[in-house]
Amino acid sequence: MPAAKVLICGIDEAGRGPLAGPVYAAAVILNPARGIRGLADSKVLTPERREVLANRIKDRAIAWSVAWASVEEIDRLNIFHASMLAMRRTVEGLKVAPEEAWVDGNHCPGLMCKTKAIVDGDATHPVISAASILAKTERDAHMRLLHERYPHYGFHRHKGYSTPEHLNHLGRIGPCEMHRRSFYAVGVFFQQDLFSESWGGMPEAVRIRSYRYYCDAVKLSYGAGLAITERAKSRLAAARSRIAKFDEYERRLRRDYADVLGAIDAAAHVSMVDELLRKARLELRAELKSKR
């Protein structure tokens, strides 16, 4: 903390990546006279430790607040702007107005006080660590409550993230109202592709595998795993390397999902993935051409 008695609040969010549930944010103004040992990035703490620290933060902080943006707001605004909205709400909810705000990440939500963004701030600044712990514990509690309303998805375990378990449930029964339609793994169900007339008649195992094939293909088309980091490579060589990686991953994808490719019931889904990967490869080829 700086030498001057400046009231600094730490701000962090939880839940930008999941396929379901709201995004949460927390703001905390720590009390220097009532220190809290063990504050750290919430992601490196066990759930039990997070709960202990969350209670201490609420008891000892000068002020704390938690707020969220709903699934509807995420789909309407997009996840980035919804996260910024949740951050603004949590600062507005503080009983003591901060003079300065430190935000985890590289974007500021637009506040009335002086604000600075700090990359990896949740790991390096206790006041942001405290906010990350509150945001995480409050959102996890919310997802456990959602499990009681929607018990078929396992929200209490994966908290809405795209785990194999969650994707299997989505492929089997489709999304509920708490899933984010603006996320590709959910939005596909609302494009009359997977939920066509043939969908309901597909064998469950094929339906789940076909959906997982689609999700993995989308990740590849977005460039997952294609980044080239070697400094020595020219831009032309890097573009060639990305295409080579794309081709390698596509071959692996087709090997891993040979059962889907051979299933007559999944033919429409396979055609959709073929077109998706074809367009992605054309974009990579265009990138290569522009580097020559």
SEVEXLO-251867 format. One record per residue (C-alpha): x, y, z; residue in one letter; residue number from 1. Coordinates in Angstrom, 3 decimals. Example, Ala and Ser with C-alpha at 12.3 -4.5 7.8 and 13.67 -1.06 7.14 Angstrom:
2
12.300/-4.500/7.800/A/1
13.670/-1.060/7.140/S/2
# end
This chain:
292
0.000/0.000/0.000/M/1
1.237/3.530/-0.683/P/2
2.393/5.675/2.182/A/3
-0.512/8.103/1.851/A/4
-3.762/7.056/3.471/K/5
-5.565/6.476/0.204/V/6
-8.638/4.254/0.250/L/7
-7.923/1.686/-2.438/I/8
-10.413/-0.935/-3.483/C/9
-9.412/-4.074/-5.315/G/10
-11.725/-5.345/-8.053/I/11
-11.895/-8.716/-9.760/D/12
-14.431/-10.864/-11.565/E/13
-15.309/-14.546/-11.676/A/14
-17.131/-16.429/-14.372/G/15
-16.123/-14.930/-17.718/R/16
-15.350/-18.322/-19.261/G/17
-18.241/-20.619/-18.260/P/18
-21.056/-21.609/-20.598/L/19
-23.706/-20.987/-17.956/A/20
-24.581/-18.692/-15.084/G/21
-23.976/-15.006/-14.371/P/22
-20.601/-13.286/-14.226/V/23
-19.723/-12.007/-10.750/Y/24
-17.495/-9.162/-9.560/A/25
-16.293/-8.104/-6.121/A/26
-14.736/-4.966/-4.678/A/27
-12.848/-4.855/-1.388/V/28
-11.239/-2.105/0.685/I/29
-8.877/-3.807/3.120/L/30
-8.215/-2.499/6.609/N/31
-4.439/-2.155/7.228/P/32
-5.073/-2.473/10.954/A/33
-6.743/-5.875/10.516/R/34
-4.480/-7.910/8.277/G/35
-5.489/-11.169/6.629/I/36
-2.827/-13.797/6.084/R/37
-2.868/-16.057/3.057/G/38
-4.537/-13.791/0.505/L/39
-3.754/-15.071/-2.978/A/40
-5.275/-15.558/-6.402/D/41
-8.486/-17.497/-5.771/S/42
-7.600/-20.003/-8.494/K/43
-4.633/-21.361/-6.526/V/44
-6.608/-21.837/-3.298/L/45
-8.678/-24.859/-2.349/T/46
-12.443/-24.298/-2.042/P/47
-12.199/-24.802/1.725/E/48
-9.434/-22.215/2.060/R/49
-11.336/-19.746/-0.104/R/50
-14.361/-20.019/2.170/E/51
-12.263/-19.376/5.287/V/52
-10.610/-16.342/3.720/L/53
-13.911/-15.014/2.356/A/54
-15.360/-14.964/5.857/N/55
-12.291/-13.162/7.195/R/56
-12.443/-10.598/4.393/I/57
-16.082/-9.838/5.134/K/58
-15.336/-9.535/8.839/D/59
-12.164/-7.439/8.675/R/60
-12.401/-5.281/5.533/A/61
-13.338/-1.615/5.743/I/62
-15.896/-2.321/3.011/A/63
-16.740/-5.059/0.540/W/64
-19.346/-5.611/-2.142/S/65
-20.374/-8.291/-4.618/V/66
-22.463/-7.804/-7.765/A/67
-23.190/-9.661/-10.980/W/68
-24.456/-9.387/-14.543/A/69
-27.135/-11.836/-15.599/S/70
-27.091/-14.379/-18.399/V/71
-29.483/-12.152/-20.350/E/72
-27.079/-9.223/-19.986/E/73
-24.133/-11.385/-21.052/I/74
-25.965/-12.414/-24.215/D/75
-27.140/-8.871/-24.937/R/76
-23.936/-6.972/-24.167/L/77
-21.296/-9.723/-24.663/N/78
-19.223/-11.166/-21.836/I/79
-16.616/-8.392/-21.768/F/80
-19.114/-5.556/-21.364/H/81
-21.185/-7.609/-18.915/A/82
-18.053/-8.112/-16.797/S/83
-17.374/-4.369/-16.833/M/84
-21.005/-3.776/-15.821/L/85
-20.690/-6.160/-12.875/A/86
-17.517/-4.347/-11.781/M/87
-19.220/-0.962/-11.864/R/88
-22.126/-2.350/-9.876/R/89
-19.897/-3.814/-7.201/T/90
-18.078/-0.496/-6.668/V/91
-21.423/1.304/-6.466/E/92
-22.405/-1.180/-3.760/G/93
-19.517/-0.292/-1.441/L/94
-20.619/1.445/1.758/K/95
-17.387/3.466/1.702/V/96
-16.414/5.257/-1.507/A/97
-12.880/4.396/-2.658/P/98
-10.425/7.057/-3.762/E/99
-8.677/4.692/-6.135/E/100
-9.465/1.316/-7.694/A/101
-7.078/-1.426/-8.767/W/102
-8.582/-3.838/-11.285/V/103
-7.254/-7.261/-12.195/D/104
-6.532/-7.518/-15.917/G/105
-5.833/-4.965/-18.623/N/106
-9.147/-3.105/-18.838/H/107
-10.843/-0.617/-16.514/C/108
-14.644/-0.566/-16.106/P/109
-15.054/3.212/-16.111/G/110
-15.434/4.462/-12.549/L/111
-15.791/7.854/-10.898/M/112
-12.506/7.399/-9.017/C/113
-8.936/7.012/-10.275/K/114
-8.550/3.510/-11.705/T/115
-5.697/1.372/-12.958/K/116
-5.651/-2.091/-14.478/A/117
-2.999/-4.538/-13.265/I/118
-2.308/-7.724/-15.198/V/119
-2.108/-10.676/-12.779/D/120
-3.061/-8.286/-10.015/G/121
-4.955/-11.054/-8.222/D/122
-1.635/-12.820/-7.667/A/123
0.471/-9.771/-6.744/T/124
-1.765/-7.349/-4.807/H/125
-3.605/-8.570/-1.686/P/126
-6.468/-6.103/-2.150/V/127
-7.207/-7.597/-5.587/I/128
-6.662/-11.125/-4.259/S/129
-9.362/-10.434/-1.673/A/130
-11.757/-9.340/-4.413/A/131
-10.996/-12.443/-6.467/S/132
-11.758/-14.665/-3.474/I/133
-15.121/-12.999/-2.798/L/134
-16.149/-13.058/-6.463/A/135
-15.229/-16.745/-6.782/K/136
-16.885/-17.931/-3.569/T/137
-20.093/-15.989/-4.227/E/138
-20.387/-17.253/-7.780/R/139
-19.677/-20.830/-6.747/D/140
-22.458/-20.572/-4.154/A/141
-24.806/-19.284/-6.858/H/142
-23.956/-22.209/-9.133/M/143
-24.650/-24.668/-6.321/R/144
-28.120/-23.124/-5.985/L/145
-28.629/-23.444/-9.739/L/146
-27.855/-27.141/-9.414/H/147
-30.933/-27.496/-7.215/E/148
-33.084/-25.964/-9.970/R/149
-31.324/-27.710/-12.866/Y/150
-29.927/-30.959/-11.433/P/151
-29.150/-32.589/-14.802/H/152
-26.018/-30.553/-15.608/Y/153
-23.760/-30.937/-12.558/G/154
-23.432/-27.190/-11.968/F/155
-22.367/-27.836/-8.358/H/156
-19.251/-29.600/-9.636/R/157
-18.065/-27.739/-12.754/H/158
-19.725/-24.351/-12.011/K/159
-20.777/-23.983/-15.641/G/160
-17.344/-24.386/-17.249/Y/161
-16.985/-26.436/-20.432/S/162
-15.736/-29.611/-18.764/T/163
-16.232/-32.998/-20.464/P/164
-19.033/-33.711/-17.995/E/165
-20.831/-30.468/-18.815/H/166
-20.459/-30.930/-22.580/L/167
-21.779/-34.470/-22.286/N/168
-24.879/-33.210/-20.490/H/169
-25.377/-30.453/-23.068/L/170
-25.062/-32.936/-25.901/G/171
-27.541/-35.258/-24.229/R/172
-30.326/-32.855/-23.184/I/173
-29.440/-29.467/-24.656/G/174
-29.185/-26.135/-22.792/P/175
-31.411/-24.601/-20.130/C/176
-32.314/-20.937/-19.629/E/177
-29.162/-20.381/-17.560/M/178
-26.870/-21.222/-20.474/H/179
-25.286/-18.366/-22.429/R/180
-26.665/-18.421/-25.959/R/181
-23.926/-16.067/-27.168/S/182
-21.277/-18.736/-26.511/F/183
-20.693/-21.047/-29.481/Y/184
-21.088/-24.283/-27.507/A/185
-24.595/-23.178/-26.537/V/186
-25.585/-21.022/-29.502/G/187
-25.389/-23.934/-31.944/V/188
-28.549/-25.361/-30.353/F/189
-30.499/-22.291/-31.459/F/190
-29.467/-22.351/-35.117/Q/191
-31.708/-25.226/-36.191/Q/192
-28.637/-27.350/-36.793/D/193
-28.388/-29.716/-33.876/L/194
-32.006/-29.358/-32.822/F/195
-33.366/-30.384/-36.195/S/196
-36.057/-33.047/-36.527/E/197
-33.385/-35.737/-36.771/S/198
-31.795/-34.654/-33.483/W/199
-34.343/-36.243/-31.187/G/200
-34.137/-39.546/-33.015/G/201
-30.369/-39.904/-32.821/M/202
-28.926/-42.520/-30.479/P/203
-27.774/-40.727/-27.341/E/204
-24.149/-41.844/-27.609/A/205
-23.895/-40.569/-31.190/V/206
-25.650/-37.325/-30.279/R/207
-23.173/-36.600/-27.476/I/208
-20.131/-37.517/-29.539/R/209
-21.379/-35.490/-32.494/S/210
-21.799/-32.441/-30.288/Y/211
-18.336/-32.876/-28.771/R/212
-16.908/-33.172/-32.300/Y/213
-18.497/-29.847/-33.169/Y/214
-17.114/-28.142/-30.038/C/215
-13.571/-29.390/-30.652/D/216
-13.769/-28.356/-34.313/A/217
-14.851/-24.835/-33.355/V/218
-11.875/-24.541/-31.012/K/219
-9.577/-25.549/-33.860/L/220
-11.230/-23.100/-36.258/S/221
-10.672/-20.317/-33.702/Y/222
-6.963/-21.111/-33.763/G/223
-6.591/-23.000/-30.492/A/224
-3.058/-24.384/-30.294/G/225
-1.912/-22.760/-33.549/L/226
0.125/-19.900/-32.073/A/227
3.781/-19.760/-33.065/I/228
6.037/-18.270/-30.411/T/229
9.581/-18.742/-31.749/E/230
11.099/-15.307/-32.315/R/231
13.379/-16.531/-35.072/A/232
10.544/-17.444/-37.392/K/233
9.606/-15.008/-40.136/S/234
5.952/-14.113/-40.529/R/235
5.842/-16.260/-43.665/L/236
7.337/-19.251/-41.840/A/237
4.940/-18.705/-38.930/A/238
1.948/-18.721/-41.287/A/239
3.165/-21.953/-42.888/R/240
3.661/-23.499/-39.465/S/241
0.096/-22.590/-38.431/R/242
-1.299/-24.312/-41.513/I/243
0.818/-27.400/-40.818/A/244
-0.438/-27.464/-37.240/K/245
-4.014/-26.978/-38.414/F/246
-3.727/-29.930/-40.797/D/247
-2.167/-32.079/-38.068/E/248
-4.895/-31.231/-35.543/Y/249
-7.620/-31.767/-38.124/E/250
-6.303/-35.240/-38.928/R/251
-6.174/-36.015/-35.207/R/252
-9.708/-34.695/-34.774/L/253
-11.024/-36.948/-37.509/R/254
-9.212/-39.946/-36.043/R/255
-10.583/-39.250/-32.573/D/256
-14.136/-38.920/-33.896/Y/257
-14.077/-41.684/-36.504/A/258
-17.222/-43.089/-34.900/D/259
-19.073/-39.829/-35.602/V/260
-17.783/-39.613/-39.176/L/261
-19.065/-43.137/-39.789/G/262
-22.493/-42.589/-38.226/A/263
-25.276/-42.017/-40.759/I/264
-27.349/-40.207/-38.116/D/265
-24.588/-37.631/-37.665/A/266
-24.155/-36.839/-41.370/A/267
-25.712/-33.356/-41.075/A/268
-23.440/-32.493/-38.162/H/269
-20.371/-33.800/-39.980/V/270
-21.221/-31.633/-42.998/S/271
-21.523/-28.606/-40.713/M/272
-18.076/-29.288/-39.239/V/273
-16.582/-29.894/-42.685/D/274
-17.744/-26.452/-43.786/E/275
-16.487/-24.869/-40.575/L/276
-13.000/-26.321/-40.990/L/277
-12.943/-25.569/-44.711/R/278
-13.526/-21.869/-44.031/K/279
-10.918/-21.825/-41.264/A/280
-8.326/-23.370/-43.556/R/281
-9.138/-20.887/-46.329/L/282
-8.487/-18.052/-43.889/E/283
-5.122/-19.549/-42.999/L/284
-4.275/-19.914/-46.685/R/285
-5.234/-16.286/-47.283/A/286
-2.969/-15.262/-44.401/E/287
-0.110/-17.248/-45.937/L/288
-0.665/-15.619/-49.329/K/289
-0.593/-12.143/-47.806/S/290
2.808/-12.851/-46.187/K/291
4.491/-13.772/-49.475/R/292
# end
